[in-house]
């Protein structure tokens, strides 16, 4: 699943580059991700980063498999607050 999510991010970056596949544009697209919700992510968890913060995932959602689906345990937590 991790590889699929990373590949989805790469697809988004390459689409953002368009026909300008220079190193500078690739880095600009890869370091300004906003509002991306990969298909395998739980609702409420998204991807964003900046040129000064390369971390793309900032939230964590604990879940439990209830026999048919993943059921969230509480609200998404900000990783910086977890410690």
PDB file of N, CA, C and O in Angstrom:
ATOM      1  N   UNK A   1       0.831  -1.175   0.000  1.00  0.00           N
ATOM      2  CA  UNK A   1       0.000   0.000   0.000  1.00  0.00           C
ATOM      3  C   UNK A   1       0.885   1.252   0.000  1.00  0.00           C
ATOM      4  O   UNK A   1       0.572   2.226  -0.684  1.00  0.00           O
ATOM      5  N   UNK A   2       1.981   1.234   0.757  1.00  0.00           N
ATOM      6  CA  UNK A   2       2.863   2.399   0.818  1.00  0.00           C
ATOM      7  C   UNK A   2       3.377   2.774  -0.578  1.00  0.00           C
ATOM      8  O   UNK A   2       3.368   3.944  -0.959  1.00  0.00           O
ATOM      9  N   UNK A   3       3.822   1.765  -1.332  1.00  0.00           N
ATOM     10  CA  UNK A   3       4.329   2.024  -2.683  1.00  0.00           C
ATOM     11  C   UNK A   3       3.271   2.636  -3.591  1.00  0.00           C
ATOM     12  O   UNK A   3       3.574   3.514  -4.399  1.00  0.00           O
ATOM     13  N   UNK A   4       2.033   2.174  -3.459  1.00  0.00           N
ATOM     14  CA  UNK A   4       0.932   2.718  -4.256  1.00  0.00           C
ATOM     15  C   UNK A   4       0.691   4.190  -3.911  1.00  0.00           C
ATOM     16  O   UNK A   4       0.470   5.013  -4.800  1.00  0.00           O
ATOM     17  N   UNK A   5       0.733   4.513  -2.622  1.00  0.00           N
ATOM     18  CA  UNK A   5       0.506   5.897  -2.184  1.00  0.00           C
ATOM     19  C   UNK A   5       1.629   6.803  -2.679  1.00  0.00           C
ATOM     20  O   UNK A   5       1.373   7.920  -3.130  1.00  0.00           O
ATOM     21  N   UNK A   6       2.880   6.323  -2.595  1.00  0.00           N
ATOM     22  CA  UNK A   6       4.014   7.110  -3.089  1.00  0.00           C
ATOM     23  C   UNK A   6       3.891   7.314  -4.593  1.00  0.00           C
ATOM     24  O   UNK A   6       4.154   8.406  -5.096  1.00  0.00           O
ATOM     25  N   UNK A   7       3.495   6.274  -5.309  1.00  0.00           N
ATOM     26  CA  UNK A   7       3.320   6.393  -6.758  1.00  0.00           C
ATOM     27  C   UNK A   7       2.238   7.405  -7.104  1.00  0.00           C
ATOM     28  O   UNK A   7       2.388   8.155  -8.069  1.00  0.00           O
ATOM     29  N   UNK A   8       1.148   7.443  -6.335  1.00  0.00           N
ATOM     30  CA  UNK A   8       0.095   8.431  -6.566  1.00  0.00           C
ATOM     31  C   UNK A   8       0.637   9.852  -6.380  1.00  0.00           C
ATOM     32  O   UNK A   8       0.279  10.760  -7.130  1.00  0.00           O
ATOM     33  N   UNK A   9       1.496  10.037  -5.383  1.00  0.00           N
ATOM     34  CA  UNK A   9       2.124  11.346  -5.165  1.00  0.00           C
ATOM     35  C   UNK A   9       3.007  11.731  -6.332  1.00  0.00           C
ATOM     36  O   UNK A   9       3.000  12.883  -6.766  1.00  0.00           O
ATOM     37  N   UNK A  10       3.769  10.776  -6.844  1.00  0.00           N
ATOM     38  CA  UNK A  10       4.637  11.041  -7.987  1.00  0.00           C
ATOM     39  C   UNK A  10       3.816  11.405  -9.219  1.00  0.00           C
ATOM     40  O   UNK A  10       4.185  12.312  -9.964  1.00  0.00           O
ATOM     41  N   UNK A  11       2.715  10.712  -9.436  1.00  0.00           N
ATOM     42  CA  UNK A  11       1.830  11.039 -10.567  1.00  0.00           C
ATOM     43  C   UNK A  11       1.339  12.478 -10.445  1.00  0.00           C
ATOM     44  O   UNK A  11       1.327  13.219 -11.427  1.00  0.00           O
ATOM     45  N   UNK A  12       0.933  12.874  -9.235  1.00  0.00           N
ATOM     46  CA  UNK A  12       0.452  14.242  -9.016  1.00  0.00           C
ATOM     47  C   UNK A  12       1.556  15.262  -9.323  1.00  0.00           C
ATOM     48  O   UNK A  12       1.301  16.275  -9.973  1.00  0.00           O
ATOM     49  N   UNK A  13       2.770  14.996  -8.861  1.00  0.00           N
ATOM     50  CA  UNK A  13       3.897  15.910  -9.105  1.00  0.00           C
ATOM     51  C   UNK A  13       4.185  16.006 -10.595  1.00  0.00           C
ATOM     52  O   UNK A  13       4.363  17.108 -11.115  1.00  0.00           O
ATOM     53  N   UNK A  14       4.235  14.878 -11.292  1.00  0.00           N
ATOM     54  CA  UNK A  14       4.540  14.898 -12.723  1.00  0.00           C
ATOM     55  C   UNK A  14       3.443  15.594 -13.532  1.00  0.00           C
ATOM     56  O   UNK A  14       3.739  16.291 -14.503  1.00  0.00           O
ATOM     57  N   UNK A  15       2.190  15.410 -13.141  1.00  0.00           N
ATOM     58  CA  UNK A  15       1.110  16.138 -13.823  1.00  0.00           C
ATOM     59  C   UNK A  15       1.252  17.634 -13.600  1.00  0.00           C
ATOM     60  O   UNK A  15       0.992  18.425 -14.506  1.00  0.00           O
ATOM     61  N   UNK A  16       1.661  18.027 -12.400  1.00  0.00           N
ATOM     62  CA  UNK A  16       1.873  19.446 -12.100  1.00  0.00           C
ATOM     63  C   UNK A  16       3.001  20.042 -12.926  1.00  0.00           C
ATOM     64  O   UNK A  16       2.978  21.231 -13.244  1.00  0.00           O
ATOM     65  N   UNK A  17       3.991  19.222 -13.276  1.00  0.00           N
ATOM     66  CA  UNK A  17       5.118  19.698 -14.080  1.00  0.00           C
ATOM     67  C   UNK A  17       4.714  19.989 -15.518  1.00  0.00           C
ATOM     68  O   UNK A  17       5.303  20.847 -16.175  1.00  0.00           O
ATOM     69  N   UNK A  18       3.708  19.274 -15.999  1.00  0.00           N
ATOM     70  CA  UNK A  18       3.317  19.457 -17.396  1.00  0.00           C
ATOM     71  C   UNK A  18       4.463  19.081 -18.315  1.00  0.00           C
ATOM     72  O   UNK A  18       5.095  18.039 -18.141  1.00  0.00           O
ATOM     73  N   UNK A  19       4.729  19.937 -19.298  1.00  0.00           N
ATOM     74  CA  UNK A  19       5.814  19.689 -20.252  1.00  0.00           C
ATOM     75  C   UNK A  19       7.148  20.232 -19.764  1.00  0.00           C
ATOM     76  O   UNK A  19       8.171  20.013 -20.412  1.00  0.00           O
ATOM     77  N   UNK A  20       7.160  20.937 -18.634  1.00  0.00           N
ATOM     78  CA  UNK A  20       8.388  21.538 -18.114  1.00  0.00           C
ATOM     79  C   UNK A  20       9.021  20.593 -17.097  1.00  0.00           C
ATOM     80  O   UNK A  20       8.847  20.770 -15.891  1.00  0.00           O
ATOM     81  N   UNK A  21       9.753  19.594 -17.578  1.00  0.00           N
ATOM     82  CA  UNK A  21      10.344  18.576 -16.713  1.00  0.00           C
ATOM     83  C   UNK A  21      11.775  18.927 -16.303  1.00  0.00           C
ATOM     84  O   UNK A  21      12.662  18.075 -16.348  1.00  0.00           O
ATOM     85  N   UNK A  22      11.995  20.166 -15.909  1.00  0.00           N
ATOM     86  CA  UNK A  22      13.314  20.560 -15.413  1.00  0.00           C
ATOM     87  C   UNK A  22      13.429  20.204 -13.935  1.00  0.00           C
ATOM     88  O   UNK A  22      12.420  19.995 -13.261  1.00  0.00           O
ATOM     89  N   UNK A  23      14.647  20.137 -13.440  1.00  0.00           N
ATOM     90  CA  UNK A  23      14.883  19.832 -12.032  1.00  0.00           C
ATOM     91  C   UNK A  23      14.205  20.877 -11.148  1.00  0.00           C
ATOM     92  O   UNK A  23      13.580  20.533 -10.145  1.00  0.00           O
ATOM     93  N   UNK A  24      14.329  22.144 -11.516  1.00  0.00           N
ATOM     94  CA  UNK A  24      13.753  23.228 -10.725  1.00  0.00           C
ATOM     95  C   UNK A  24      12.233  23.105 -10.620  1.00  0.00           C
ATOM     96  O   UNK A  24      11.669  23.253  -9.536  1.00  0.00           O
ATOM     97  N   UNK A  25      11.576  22.836 -11.738  1.00  0.00           N
ATOM     98  CA  UNK A  25      10.120  22.717 -11.720  1.00  0.00           C
ATOM     99  C   UNK A  25       9.684  21.465 -10.964  1.00  0.00           C
ATOM    100  O   UNK A  25       8.696  21.498 -10.231  1.00  0.00           O
ATOM    101  N   UNK A  26      10.405  20.372 -11.133  1.00  0.00           N
ATOM    102  CA  UNK A  26      10.080  19.150 -10.404  1.00  0.00           C
ATOM    103  C   UNK A  26      10.166  19.386  -8.897  1.00  0.00           C
ATOM    104  O   UNK A  26       9.275  18.973  -8.155  1.00  0.00           O
ATOM    105  N   UNK A  27      11.229  20.046  -8.441  1.00  0.00           N
ATOM    106  CA  UNK A  27      11.365  20.354  -7.012  1.00  0.00           C
ATOM    107  C   UNK A  27      10.280  21.311  -6.542  1.00  0.00           C
ATOM    108  O   UNK A  27       9.755  21.159  -5.439  1.00  0.00           O
ATOM    109  N   UNK A  28       9.940  22.292  -7.365  1.00  0.00           N
ATOM    110  CA  UNK A  28       8.881  23.239  -6.998  1.00  0.00           C
ATOM    111  C   UNK A  28       7.547  22.515  -6.821  1.00  0.00           C
ATOM    112  O   UNK A  28       6.820  22.766  -5.860  1.00  0.00           O
ATOM    113  N   UNK A  29       7.232  21.619  -7.752  1.00  0.00           N
ATOM    114  CA  UNK A  29       5.978  20.871  -7.668  1.00  0.00           C
ATOM    115  C   UNK A  29       5.983  19.914  -6.475  1.00  0.00           C
ATOM    116  O   UNK A  29       4.967  19.756  -5.800  1.00  0.00           O
ATOM    117  N   UNK A  30       7.129  19.277  -6.216  1.00  0.00           N
ATOM    118  CA  UNK A  30       7.224  18.281  -5.144  1.00  0.00           C
ATOM    119  C   UNK A  30       7.249  18.903  -3.760  1.00  0.00           C
ATOM    120  O   UNK A  30       6.969  18.221  -2.774  1.00  0.00           O
ATOM    121  N   UNK A  31       7.578  20.188  -3.667  1.00  0.00           N
ATOM    122  CA  UNK A  31       7.657  20.832  -2.346  1.00  0.00           C
ATOM    123  C   UNK A  31       6.534  21.840  -2.118  1.00  0.00           C
ATOM    124  O   UNK A  31       6.617  22.672  -1.215  1.00  0.00           O
ATOM    125  N   UNK A  32       5.500  21.766  -2.923  1.00  0.00           N
ATOM    126  CA  UNK A  32       4.332  22.629  -2.714  1.00  0.00           C
ATOM    127  C   UNK A  32       3.045  21.815  -2.848  1.00  0.00           C
ATOM    128  O   UNK A  32       2.085  22.251  -3.483  1.00  0.00           O
ATOM    129  N   UNK A  33       3.040  20.646  -2.248  1.00  0.00           N
ATOM    130  CA  UNK A  33       1.855  19.790  -2.290  1.00  0.00           C
ATOM    131  C   UNK A  33       0.809  20.340  -1.328  1.00  0.00           C
ATOM    132  O   UNK A  33       1.127  20.704  -0.196  1.00  0.00           O
ATOM    133  N   UNK A  34      -0.426  20.399  -1.781  1.00  0.00           N
ATOM    134  CA  UNK A  34      -1.524  20.902  -0.944  1.00  0.00           C
ATOM    135  C   UNK A  34      -2.827  20.240  -1.349  1.00  0.00           C
ATOM    136  O   UNK A  34      -3.117  20.100  -2.537  1.00  0.00           O
ATOM    137  N   UNK A  35      -3.600  19.838  -0.375  1.00  0.00           N
ATOM    138  CA  UNK A  35      -4.945  19.336  -0.649  1.00  0.00           C
ATOM    139  C   UNK A  35      -5.010  18.038  -1.406  1.00  0.00           C
ATOM    140  O   UNK A  35      -5.984  17.783  -2.115  1.00  0.00           O
ATOM    141  N   UNK A  36      -3.982  17.199  -1.272  1.00  0.00           N
ATOM    142  CA  UNK A  36      -3.992  15.914  -1.958  1.00  0.00           C
ATOM    143  C   UNK A  36      -4.488  14.862  -0.971  1.00  0.00           C
ATOM    144  O   UNK A  36      -3.997  14.779   0.155  1.00  0.00           O
ATOM    145  N   UNK A  37      -5.447  14.072  -1.391  1.00  0.00           N
ATOM    146  CA  UNK A  37      -5.958  12.968  -0.572  1.00  0.00           C
ATOM    147  C   UNK A  37      -5.838  11.687  -1.391  1.00  0.00           C
ATOM    148  O   UNK A  37      -6.746  11.362  -2.156  1.00  0.00           O
ATOM    149  N   UNK A  38      -4.728  10.951  -1.245  1.00  0.00           N
ATOM    150  CA  UNK A  38      -4.562   9.712  -2.013  1.00  0.00           C
ATOM    151  C   UNK A  38      -5.732   8.751  -1.785  1.00  0.00           C
ATOM    152  O   UNK A  38      -6.311   8.728  -0.699  1.00  0.00           O
ATOM    153  N   UNK A  39      -6.079   7.965  -2.793  1.00  0.00           N
ATOM    154  CA  UNK A  39      -7.241   7.085  -2.713  1.00  0.00           C
ATOM    155  C   UNK A  39      -7.219   6.127  -1.528  1.00  0.00           C
ATOM    156  O   UNK A  39      -8.285   5.768  -1.027  1.00  0.00           O
ATOM    157  N   UNK A  40      -6.075   5.709  -1.072  1.00  0.00           N
ATOM    158  CA  UNK A  40      -5.988   4.730   0.015  1.00  0.00           C
ATOM    159  C   UNK A  40      -5.995   5.384   1.396  1.00  0.00           C
ATOM    160  O   UNK A  40      -5.980   4.676   2.403  1.00  0.00           O
ATOM    161  N   UNK A  41      -6.017   6.707   1.468  1.00  0.00           N
ATOM    162  CA  UNK A  41      -6.009   7.402   2.759  1.00  0.00           C
ATOM    163  C   UNK A  41      -7.407   7.432   3.363  1.00  0.00           C
ATOM    164  O   UNK A  41      -8.408   7.432   2.647  1.00  0.00           O
ATOM    165  N   UNK A  42      -7.458   7.456   4.672  1.00  0.00           N
ATOM    166  CA  UNK A  42      -8.711   7.584   5.400  1.00  0.00           C
ATOM    167  C   UNK A  42      -9.193   9.023   5.278  1.00  0.00           C
ATOM    168  O   UNK A  42      -8.373   9.939   5.221  1.00  0.00           O
ATOM    169  N   UNK A  43     -10.498   9.242   5.237  1.00  0.00           N
ATOM    170  CA  UNK A  43     -11.052  10.597   5.166  1.00  0.00           C
ATOM    171  C   UNK A  43     -10.466  11.463   6.279  1.00  0.00           C
ATOM    172  O   UNK A  43     -10.339  11.029   7.424  1.00  0.00           O
ATOM    173  N   UNK A  44     -10.117  12.686   5.920  1.00  0.00           N
ATOM    174  CA  UNK A  44      -9.572  13.617   6.899  1.00  0.00           C
ATOM    175  C   UNK A  44      -8.058  13.645   6.943  1.00  0.00           C
ATOM    176  O   UNK A  44      -7.475  14.535   7.562  1.00  0.00           O
ATOM    177  N   UNK A  45      -7.413  12.687   6.298  1.00  0.00           N
ATOM    178  CA  UNK A  45      -5.955  12.652   6.255  1.00  0.00           C
ATOM    179  C   UNK A  45      -5.533  13.058   4.845  1.00  0.00           C
ATOM    180  O   UNK A  45      -5.977  12.463   3.864  1.00  0.00           O
ATOM    181  N   UNK A  46      -4.687  14.060   4.751  1.00  0.00           N
ATOM    182  CA  UNK A  46      -4.247  14.533   3.452  1.00  0.00           C
ATOM    183  C   UNK A  46      -2.744  14.684   3.405  1.00  0.00           C
ATOM    184  O   UNK A  46      -2.040  14.369   4.365  1.00  0.00           O
ATOM    185  N   UNK A  47      -2.267  15.166   2.284  1.00  0.00           N
ATOM    186  CA  UNK A  47      -0.846  15.368   2.051  1.00  0.00           C
ATOM    187  C   UNK A  47      -0.614  16.845   1.779  1.00  0.00           C
ATOM    188  O   UNK A  47      -1.297  17.447   0.950  1.00  0.00           O
ATOM    189  N   UNK A  48       0.339  17.418   2.471  1.00  0.00           N
ATOM    190  CA  UNK A  48       0.775  18.784   2.178  1.00  0.00           C
ATOM    191  C   UNK A  48       2.189  18.964   2.683  1.00  0.00           C
ATOM    192  O   UNK A  48       2.595  18.320   3.651  1.00  0.00           O
ATOM    193  N   UNK A  49       2.940  19.834   2.037  1.00  0.00           N
ATOM    194  CA  UNK A  49       4.288  20.170   2.460  1.00  0.00           C
ATOM    195  C   UNK A  49       4.640  21.555   1.953  1.00  0.00           C
ATOM    196  O   UNK A  49       3.805  22.245   1.368  1.00  0.00           O
ATOM    197  N   UNK A  50       5.883  21.958   2.180  1.00  0.00           N
ATOM    198  CA  UNK A  50       6.341  23.271   1.731  1.00  0.00           C
ATOM    199  C   UNK A  50       7.845  23.197   1.491  1.00  0.00           C
ATOM    200  O   UNK A  50       8.480  22.208   1.856  1.00  0.00           O
ATOM    201  N   UNK A  51       8.418  24.227   0.885  1.00  0.00           N
ATOM    202  CA  UNK A  51       9.871  24.216   0.665  1.00  0.00           C
ATOM    203  C   UNK A  51      10.679  24.180   1.968  1.00  0.00           C
ATOM    204  O   UNK A  51      11.862  23.842   1.947  1.00  0.00           O
ATOM    205  N   UNK A  52      10.060  24.522   3.092  1.00  0.00           N
ATOM    206  CA  UNK A  52      10.776  24.483   4.371  1.00  0.00           C
ATOM    207  C   UNK A  52      10.358  23.308   5.251  1.00  0.00           C
ATOM    208  O   UNK A  52      10.962  23.089   6.300  1.00  0.00           O
ATOM    209  N   UNK A  53       9.353  22.557   4.855  1.00  0.00           N
ATOM    210  CA  UNK A  53       8.876  21.398   5.609  1.00  0.00           C
ATOM    211  C   UNK A  53       8.535  20.290   4.620  1.00  0.00           C
ATOM    212  O   UNK A  53       7.457  20.292   4.026  1.00  0.00           O
ATOM    213  N   UNK A  54       9.448  19.352   4.448  1.00  0.00           N
ATOM    214  CA  UNK A  54       9.282  18.303   3.446  1.00  0.00           C
ATOM    215  C   UNK A  54       8.345  17.182   3.886  1.00  0.00           C
ATOM    216  O   UNK A  54       7.948  16.359   3.060  1.00  0.00           O
ATOM    217  N   UNK A  55       7.987  17.132   5.149  1.00  0.00           N
ATOM    218  CA  UNK A  55       7.073  16.074   5.601  1.00  0.00           C
ATOM    219  C   UNK A  55       5.751  16.217   4.862  1.00  0.00           C
ATOM    220  O   UNK A  55       5.173  17.302   4.808  1.00  0.00           O
ATOM    221  N   UNK A  56       5.286  15.132   4.302  1.00  0.00           N
ATOM    222  CA  UNK A  56       4.047  15.210   3.531  1.00  0.00           C
ATOM    223  C   UNK A  56       2.834  14.773   4.347  1.00  0.00           C
ATOM    224  O   UNK A  56       1.710  15.185   4.060  1.00  0.00           O
ATOM    225  N   UNK A  57       3.055  13.950   5.349  1.00  0.00           N
ATOM    226  CA  UNK A  57       1.955  13.454   6.164  1.00  0.00           C
ATOM    227  C   UNK A  57       2.104  14.035   7.564  1.00  0.00           C
ATOM    228  O   UNK A  57       3.122  13.828   8.224  1.00  0.00           O
ATOM    229  N   UNK A  58       1.087  14.761   8.011  1.00  0.00           N
ATOM    230  CA  UNK A  58       1.147  15.455   9.296  1.00  0.00           C
ATOM    231  C   UNK A  58       0.136  14.922  10.305  1.00  0.00           C
ATOM    232  O   UNK A  58       0.163  15.320  11.469  1.00  0.00           O
ATOM    233  N   UNK A  59      -0.750  14.033   9.883  1.00  0.00           N
ATOM    234  CA  UNK A  59      -1.792  13.514  10.770  1.00  0.00           C
ATOM    235  C   UNK A  59      -1.765  11.988  10.807  1.00  0.00           C
ATOM    236  O   UNK A  59      -1.294  11.330   9.880  1.00  0.00           O
ATOM    237  N   UNK A  60      -2.280  11.454  11.897  1.00  0.00           N
ATOM    238  CA  UNK A  60      -2.374  10.021  12.096  1.00  0.00           C
ATOM    239  C   UNK A  60      -3.789   9.693  12.537  1.00  0.00           C
ATOM    240  O   UNK A  60      -4.368  10.397  13.364  1.00  0.00           O
ATOM    241  N   UNK A  61      -4.339   8.629  11.987  1.00  0.00           N
ATOM    242  CA  UNK A  61      -5.673   8.188  12.387  1.00  0.00           C
ATOM    243  C   UNK A  61      -5.585   6.737  12.826  1.00  0.00           C
ATOM    244  O   UNK A  61      -5.331   5.858  12.003  1.00  0.00           O
ATOM    245  N   UNK A  62      -5.789   6.475  14.095  1.00  0.00           N
ATOM    246  CA  UNK A  62      -5.835   5.099  14.570  1.00  0.00           C
ATOM    247  C   UNK A  62      -7.153   4.477  14.132  1.00  0.00           C
ATOM    248  O   UNK A  62      -8.205   5.115  14.189  1.00  0.00           O
ATOM    249  N   UNK A  63      -7.084   3.226  13.696  1.00  0.00           N
ATOM    250  CA  UNK A  63      -8.280   2.528  13.247  1.00  0.00           C
ATOM    251  C   UNK A  63      -8.269   1.094  13.779  1.00  0.00           C
ATOM    252  O   UNK A  63      -7.240   0.573  14.208  1.00  0.00           O
ATOM    253  N   UNK A  64      -9.447   0.482  13.733  1.00  0.00           N
ATOM    254  CA  UNK A  64      -9.582  -0.913  14.135  1.00  0.00           C
ATOM    255  C   UNK A  64     -10.439  -1.600  13.072  1.00  0.00           C
ATOM    256  O   UNK A  64     -11.443  -1.049  12.620  1.00  0.00           O
ATOM    257  N   UNK A  65     -10.038  -2.787  12.687  1.00  0.00           N
ATOM    258  CA  UNK A  65     -10.830  -3.568  11.738  1.00  0.00           C
ATOM    259  C   UNK A  65     -11.975  -4.211  12.499  1.00  0.00           C
ATOM    260  O   UNK A  65     -11.749  -4.980  13.433  1.00  0.00           O
ATOM    261  N   UNK A  66     -13.207  -3.900  12.103  1.00  0.00           N
ATOM    262  CA  UNK A  66     -14.380  -4.393  12.833  1.00  0.00           C
ATOM    263  C   UNK A  66     -14.997  -5.656  12.217  1.00  0.00           C
ATOM    264  O   UNK A  66     -16.117  -6.037  12.555  1.00  0.00           O
ATOM    265  N   UNK A  67     -14.268  -6.282  11.331  1.00  0.00           N
ATOM    266  CA  UNK A  67     -14.762  -7.486  10.672  1.00  0.00           C
ATOM    267  C   UNK A  67     -15.133  -7.260   9.224  1.00  0.00           C
ATOM    268  O   UNK A  67     -15.105  -8.189   8.417  1.00  0.00           O
ATOM    269  N   UNK A  68     -15.486  -6.013   8.886  1.00  0.00           N
ATOM    270  CA  UNK A  68     -15.834  -5.701   7.497  1.00  0.00           C
ATOM    271  C   UNK A  68     -15.099  -4.480   6.966  1.00  0.00           C
ATOM    272  O   UNK A  68     -14.837  -4.394   5.766  1.00  0.00           O
ATOM    273  N   UNK A  69     -14.764  -3.538   7.834  1.00  0.00           N
ATOM    274  CA  UNK A  69     -14.126  -2.302   7.391  1.00  0.00           C
ATOM    275  C   UNK A  69     -13.243  -1.751   8.499  1.00  0.00           C
ATOM    276  O   UNK A  69     -13.240  -2.261   9.619  1.00  0.00           O
ATOM    277  N   UNK A  70     -12.493  -0.701   8.173  1.00  0.00           N
ATOM    278  CA  UNK A  70     -11.693  -0.021   9.179  1.00  0.00           C
ATOM    279  C   UNK A  70     -12.562   1.018   9.870  1.00  0.00           C
ATOM    280  O   UNK A  70     -13.161   1.869   9.211  1.00  0.00           O
ATOM    281  N   UNK A  71     -12.632   0.954  11.180  1.00  0.00           N
ATOM    282  CA  UNK A  71     -13.421   1.904  11.969  1.00  0.00           C
ATOM    283  C   UNK A  71     -12.457   2.836  12.703  1.00  0.00           C
ATOM    284  O   UNK A  71     -11.582   2.370  13.433  1.00  0.00           O
ATOM    285  N   UNK A  72     -12.611   4.158  12.514  1.00  0.00           N
ATOM    286  CA  UNK A  72     -11.704   5.088  13.181  1.00  0.00           C
ATOM    287  C   UNK A  72     -11.870   5.059  14.698  1.00  0.00           C
ATOM    288  O   UNK A  72     -12.971   4.868  15.214  1.00  0.00           O
ATOM    289  N   UNK A  73     -10.758   5.252  15.395  1.00  0.00           N
ATOM    290  CA  UNK A  73     -10.750   5.367  16.855  1.00  0.00           C
ATOM    291  C   UNK A  73     -10.443   6.821  17.190  1.00  0.00           C
ATOM    292  O   UNK A  73      -9.278   7.218  17.212  1.00  0.00           O
ATOM    293  N   UNK A  74     -11.456   7.603  17.445  1.00  0.00           N
ATOM    294  CA  UNK A  74     -11.257   9.013  17.742  1.00  0.00           C
ATOM    295  C   UNK A  74     -11.034   9.829  16.492  1.00  0.00           C
ATOM    296  O   UNK A  74     -11.286   9.374  15.376  1.00  0.00           O
ATOM    297  N   UNK A  75     -10.557  11.039  16.697  1.00  0.00           N
ATOM    298  CA  UNK A  75     -10.305  11.975  15.597  1.00  0.00           C
ATOM    299  C   UNK A  75      -8.848  11.872  15.142  1.00  0.00           C
ATOM    300  O   UNK A  75      -7.999  11.397  15.897  1.00  0.00           O
ATOM    301  N   UNK A  76      -8.547  12.317  13.902  1.00  0.00           N
ATOM    302  CA  UNK A  76      -7.148  12.332  13.472  1.00  0.00           C
ATOM    303  C   UNK A  76      -6.303  13.184  14.422  1.00  0.00           C
ATOM    304  O   UNK A  76      -6.749  14.226  14.902  1.00  0.00           O
ATOM    305  N   UNK A  77      -5.086  12.729  14.684  1.00  0.00           N
ATOM    306  CA  UNK A  77      -4.171  13.431  15.579  1.00  0.00           C
ATOM    307  C   UNK A  77      -3.050  14.068  14.777  1.00  0.00           C
ATOM    308  O   UNK A  77      -2.557  13.479  13.815  1.00  0.00           O
ATOM    309  N   UNK A  78      -2.651  15.256  15.167  1.00  0.00           N
ATOM    310  CA  UNK A  78      -1.525  15.933  14.558  1.00  0.00           C
ATOM    311  C   UNK A  78      -0.254  15.279  15.079  1.00  0.00           C
ATOM    312  O   UNK A  78      -0.063  15.202  16.292  1.00  0.00           O
ATOM    313  N   UNK A  79       0.623  14.805  14.191  1.00  0.00           N
ATOM    314  CA  UNK A  79       1.808  14.072  14.603  1.00  0.00           C
ATOM    315  C   UNK A  79       2.703  14.895  15.535  1.00  0.00           C
ATOM    316  O   UNK A  79       3.342  14.326  16.421  1.00  0.00           O
ATOM    317  N   UNK A  80       2.762  16.203  15.359  1.00  0.00           N
ATOM    318  CA  UNK A  80       3.594  17.041  16.219  1.00  0.00           C
ATOM    319  C   UNK A  80       3.116  17.023  17.669  1.00  0.00           C
ATOM    320  O   UNK A  80       3.912  17.237  18.583  1.00  0.00           O
ATOM    321  N   UNK A  81       1.834  16.770  17.888  1.00  0.00           N
ATOM    322  CA  UNK A  81       1.266  16.768  19.233  1.00  0.00           C
ATOM    323  C   UNK A  81       1.408  15.426  19.932  1.00  0.00           C
ATOM    324  O   UNK A  81       1.252  15.347  21.151  1.00  0.00           O
ATOM    325  N   UNK A  82       1.704  14.365  19.179  1.00  0.00           N
ATOM    326  CA  UNK A  82       1.793  13.031  19.755  1.00  0.00           C
ATOM    327  C   UNK A  82       3.085  12.886  20.573  1.00  0.00           C
ATOM    328  O   UNK A  82       3.102  12.213  21.604  1.00  0.00           O
ATOM    329  N   UNK A  83       4.125  13.501  20.118  1.00  0.00           N
ATOM    330  CA  UNK A  83       5.379  13.444  20.860  1.00  0.00           C
ATOM    331  C   UNK A  83       6.321  12.562  20.211  1.00  0.00           C
ATOM    332  O   UNK A  83       7.439  12.388  20.696  1.00  0.00           O
TER     333      UNK A  83
END
